[in-house]
């Protein structure tokens, strides 16, 4: 937004028209610099989680709309606060806060929620998400939450209850499923919903890539600190990579089909990434999902170096097929209604904040929490099946009493669970 030519300042009524949020699959118009009214329209951000994703989300929020500034930030670790302070210098006064507005520790999020922030960004590891969402809604805050929103069935039940509470309070909640705010996906999905490929019969989706980062353990770190700093590799924190990463692709297929799967039968394993430094998660999954209407989804995700890369979704219908490929910037339909997106791409990580902020300012905040909770449970259900070697139904996954997140956390000893063995 900062490099746009400065337009003539519109009235507040004009702003409320042009700032309409993403509702029903329509992309919101960008907020014009200067098009906000001071006072109650100010977006005061409280950042919970100052890692790379949290810092990126704050930058996107500030650059998405006028009248956005940071007022408080929290992280479990002081060095993350230091890194954030250095990066935020590039954002100038909008991200400059006094040292007493930075909070450190496992309970630091509570201090952000007690501040004057009215727009909370949740970017801690996903295992913390249900508790942080519940607390933020109880505090009456609008929220942008990263995906996924839980790692187990009890967490999803908590999130669905929080969704209902947020609805009662009229709070806005946006989720980090940015494809739902990406113009290529939106234009393609509109045509799918209008019948361009007929009735959906099957789908495929993939997130196959190489390995990710790992932080060598330091002598001063307790078990808990080591696991939190390498949160990707521990199911209680990430849900495994099918939940933490592949949820994006599963969300797109659920969006196309219009509901969630009824069951999953999967397999996976830990074939290459076997060193204890990589915790206890799998490095590959393949899941056969079945929807209530008979639609089948073949889902794959892998984090192994030296293999073919594939990050995409494909949906087949009775009249044609659709390919959605963010990585290749390709969205197209084949068949009698052949079409391809050739419009100008937008910045979805920024757009999701533009849309949420505009909806809040217009007095019509939207709530994406239920749809991201269902996509998260889709991934959890697949993991449960792959870990156990058994078919898992939606109701079994949602009703599961297996709680991965400990009731209480303290820096100290924390054993690593054994790697799951299907059939055992």
PyMOL commands that set and color helices and strands:
alter all, ss='L'
color gray80, all
select helices_A, chain A and resi 12-18+52-64+78-95+99-101+108-113+126-138+153-169+178-181+183-193+223-229+231-233+235-238+241-244+247-257+276-278+348-361+369-388+394-399
alter helices_A, ss='H'
color red, helices_A
select strands_A, chain A and resi 43-48+68-75+102-104+119-122+142-145+173-175+200-209+261-269+284-291+296-303+310-317+320-325+330-335+339-340+392-393
alter strands_A, ss='S'
color yellow, strands_A
deselect
rebuild
show_as cartoon
